[in-house]
């Protein structure tokens, strides 16, 4: 994280050792070392003491870290939602088998899994809209914490979305057909 570099730079600018800084903040030298290597993060009280000691604002000390933490949280949420959506899809397809045994009322179960899947899909789209990522390449760059390229062809994007939707519908149709005919 960025605070590791900031902390190291501020400590070097006032020419003090990790031990001396540890005494000021009332922590061990190893803790300072962990902060500077990015292995751990200072608590709020320590951040306040550090910002006061270096005579910088808390914003300057943690510059960039808040955005990075938000991005990491979004990446984790995207991963969880993706797995949830995939699991819902698998259970939706598998639960169609119940139609053969229970009749039309059994279709309520796949509809429930479909609702879960759509909730996850809309949540993912909401994050994509907030982060302004549209193409598959942008999503990959975002997930791998690389710089997201903002130049893309609108016509290609629309074509990709249409083809993806049609492809998904065809695959789903054949999966449902296979499950209903072979079981």
Secondary structure, 3 states (H helix, E strand, C coil): CHHHHHHHHHHHHCCCCHHHHHHHHCCCHHHHHHHHHCCCCCCHHHHHHHHHHCCCCHHHHCCCHHHHHHHHHHHHHHHHHHHHHHHHHHHHHHHCCHHHHHCHHHHHHHHHHHHHHHHHHHHHHHHHHHHCCCCHHHHHHHHCCCCCCCCCCHHHHHHHHHHHHHHHHHHHHHHHHHHHHHC
